[in-house]
């Protein structure tokens, strides 16, 4: 998929765990985990807004378009 999710990178930069992000946003751990792994098919604007607010970032910090095939690094 040409949309790359960088949620884990922003979380590390902000020193926030998945549990903490879940508590701060009201988004379930399972939904955040799906997003973090880049396995989500869609994201609601309300979800994106909550994540950006909690992490003090912009949507472009979390997602980027990459026309090349993306292979996640372990």
Secondary structure as UniProt FT lines:
FT   STRAND          3..5
FT   HELIX           7..14
FT   HELIX           18..25
FT   HELIX           29..36
FT   TURN            37..38
FT   HELIX           45..55
FT   HELIX           59..62
FT   STRAND          63..65
//
